[in-house]
Amino acid sequence: MVKRIAFLGPVGTYTEEAALKYDSQADLQPFPTIAAVGLAVSSGVTDQGVVPIENSLEGSVTFTLDLLISQAGLSIYNEVVLPIEHYLMAKPGTRAPNVQVIYSHPQALGQCRNFLERCFPQAERTASLSTISAVTDMQESSVPAASISPRRAAELYDVEIIGRDIQDNPNNVTRFAVLNKSDHAPTGRDKTSLCFSFERDAPGSLYGALGEFAKRNINLAKIESRPTKETLGQYIFLIDCEGHREDRMVKEAIEALSSTVTLLKVLGSYPRWDN
């Protein structure tokens, strides 16, 4: 049976590309928001979902973190890491020196700033809702225009690629989370994501919590915080650690942590991406 996978649309986005990289045989279904992808998975409309969770330049995707914290029936089942390669596209026959307007999502425009200033110093930069809607904006422009979009857009629209890999930083990668109703079985090469918060702010609280992992020689790959959205100054801490929640040491650390916090939620244990 073909797996149904929701992804943050529209068709042609980097998230779709990540979903194809994860399972090229799946029935991919676009959804308009990250929350809609999560609901599709938790309600059983689709088997899994793919959403962005972290970018190497811009940091975490807060919508995805908040979804995992708040919504029941969702776990991280896997992860996909995708290099973000921006392409400059235009209508067939458009000459680069004639381009007067360049459309894209503000983040993509920012990530290609040096390229644009060097190669298109006179071109106006105009924000689009997404790197895919930028293609439509470009096609509907009354003056010679271009868009900064994913490579896949060239497969979906009647456009020509006039610039490849135009991002300023070659280390631009995004990590995508594969959402499922439950997490992955142990593989021996896993990581675990979890979140926790304290009833009150006190000296040494976070130090003690992280110490449960340090004393068991468990490496923490990431730590950050999100506001609880209840009281100013109260935060939910999120960590990624090496190992599976069923591994003895990780299980001990989580059990010890549970006695010192008011909220503790394992967001999922899943295989570490190794391309």
Secondary structure, 3 states (H helix, E strand, C coil): CCCEEEEECCCCCHHHHHHHHHCCCCEEEEECCHHHHHHHHHCCCCCEEEEEEEECCCEECHHHHHHHHHCCCCEEEEEEEEECCCEEEECCCCCHHHCCEEEECHHHHHHCHHHHHHHCCCCEEEECCCCCHHHHHHHCCCCCEEEEECCCHHHHCCCEEEECCCCCCCCCEEEEEEEECCCCCCCCCEEEEEEEECCCCCCCHHHHHHHHHHCCCCCEEEEEEEECCCCCCCEEEEEEEECCCCCHHHHHHHHHHHCCCCEEEEEEEEECCCC
